[in-house]
Amino acid sequence: MLKAKKGRILISEPSFNDSIFFKSVVLLTHHNDDESIGLILNQPTKINLNEILNNIPLSDFPVYIGGPVAKQSLQFIHTLGSLIPESKQITENIYFGGDFNTILKLMQDKKISKNEIRFFVGYSGWGEDQLNTEIREDSWLVESLKDDLCMKYSTPKLWNKIIRNQKSDYAIWVNMPKNPNLN
């Protein structure tokens, strides 16, 4: 089993009793001894960025729910690397944050597409050793990240797709309802 590390993904086990994280896939953007921070990749909203921020060009940049912490904050990941000053590299091709004015300029000049950037409201956060404890308690599977997973396949069906590619003993999870008692 892999350990939590920046750039890896967390796949929630369906027995994890938390409505926010039920069948969630979380990209770890930060991980150290003191804290872990991530973004839920598979919880899109029906809202586009220009609907929640002023001065954003009319666009089809969707907004995702990044997690239950700081729901009024905007986070973003992208593949634009050195084009965005102050970006933090997560993996070889995925970056976190950076200068938002540069993002706005690229959007206004139509030099950025929704396959190059993802926006999130809120984030997922864990305190000292909290995430490692949840992993030991089998609340999360930790997997390596394929970069295109973050940018092209961020849909509610992402969790099912990843689980189908896991060991066969996980396959039964794909059809598990949110509330098994309703079956």
CORBELGI-V82263 format. One record per pair of residues at least 4 apart in sequence whose ideal C-beta (glycine too) atoms are under 7 Angstrom apart, sorted by the first residue. I is the first residue (numbers start at 0). J is the second residue. If there is no record, write none. Layout:
i & j
I & J
I & J
This chain:
i & j
0 & 141
1 & 7
1 & 141
1 & 142
1 & 143
2 & 141
3 & 7
3 & 27
3 & 30
3 & 35
3 & 130
3 & 131
3 & 134
3 & 141
4 & 27
4 & 30
5 & 27
5 & 28
5 & 29
5 & 30
5 & 89
6 & 27
6 & 89
6 & 90
6 & 144
7 & 27
7 & 141
7 & 142
7 & 143
7 & 144
8 & 24
8 & 25
8 & 26
8 & 142
8 & 144
9 & 25
9 & 27
9 & 37
9 & 139
9 & 141
10 & 24
10 & 139
10 & 140
10 & 142
10 & 158
10 & 161
11 & 15
11 & 20
11 & 21
11 & 22
11 & 23
11 & 138
11 & 139
12 & 137
12 & 138
12 & 139
12 & 140
13 & 21
13 & 22
13 & 172
13 & 175
15 & 20
15 & 21
15 & 138
17 & 21
19 & 66
19 & 67
21 & 177
22 & 158
23 & 39
23 & 41
23 & 42
23 & 158
24 & 40
24 & 41
24 & 157
24 & 158
24 & 161
25 & 37
25 & 38
25 & 39
25 & 40
25 & 123
26 & 37
26 & 38
26 & 40
26 & 76
26 & 144
26 & 149
27 & 35
27 & 37
28 & 36
28 & 37
28 & 38
28 & 89
28 & 95
29 & 34
29 & 35
29 & 36
30 & 35
32 & 127
33 & 127
34 & 124
34 & 125
34 & 126
34 & 127
35 & 125
35 & 130
36 & 122
36 & 123
36 & 124
37 & 66
37 & 122
37 & 123
38 & 65
38 & 66
38 & 74
38 & 76
38 & 119
38 & 122
38 & 123
39 & 63
39 & 64
39 & 65
39 & 66
39 & 123
40 & 149
40 & 153
40 & 157
41 & 153
41 & 154
41 & 155
41 & 157
41 & 158
42 & 63
42 & 64
43 & 61
43 & 63
43 & 153
43 & 154
44 & 62
44 & 63
44 & 64
46 & 50
46 & 51
46 & 62
47 & 58
47 & 59
47 & 60
47 & 61
47 & 62
48 & 52
48 & 55
48 & 58
48 & 60
48 & 62
48 & 118
49 & 55
49 & 56
49 & 57
49 & 58
51 & 62
54 & 103
55 & 106
56 & 106
56 & 107
58 & 106
59 & 113
60 & 113
60 & 116
60 & 118
61 & 113
62 & 118
62 & 120
63 & 117
63 & 118
63 & 119
63 & 153
64 & 119
64 & 120
64 & 121
65 & 74
65 & 119
65 & 120
65 & 121
65 & 122
65 & 123
66 & 121
66 & 122
66 & 123
66 & 124
67 & 121
67 & 123
68 & 121
68 & 122
68 & 123
68 & 124
69 & 121
69 & 122
70 & 120
70 & 121
72 & 121
73 & 118
73 & 120
74 & 96
74 & 119
74 & 122
75 & 96
75 & 116
75 & 117
75 & 118
75 & 119
76 & 89
76 & 93
76 & 94
76 & 95
76 & 117
76 & 149
77 & 83
77 & 94
77 & 115
77 & 116
78 & 92
78 & 93
78 & 115
78 & 150
79 & 83
79 & 94
79 & 115
80 & 86
80 & 94
83 & 94
83 & 97
83 & 98
83 & 101
83 & 102
84 & 97
84 & 98
84 & 101
85 & 96
85 & 97
85 & 98
86 & 94
86 & 95
86 & 96
86 & 97
87 & 94
87 & 95
87 & 96
88 & 94
89 & 93
89 & 94
89 & 95
90 & 144
90 & 146
91 & 146
92 & 146
93 & 146
93 & 149
97 & 101
99 & 103
100 & 104
101 & 105
102 & 106
103 & 107
104 & 108
105 & 110
105 & 111
106 & 111
111 & 115
111 & 116
114 & 150
114 & 151
115 & 150
117 & 149
117 & 150
117 & 153
125 & 129
125 & 130
128 & 132
129 & 133
130 & 134
131 & 135
132 & 136
133 & 138
133 & 139
134 & 138
134 & 139
134 & 141
144 & 148
147 & 151
147 & 152
148 & 152
149 & 153
152 & 157
152 & 160
153 & 157
156 & 160
157 & 161
158 & 162
159 & 163
159 & 173
160 & 164
161 & 165
162 & 169
162 & 172
162 & 173
163 & 170
163 & 173
165 & 169
175 & 179
176 & 181
176 & 182
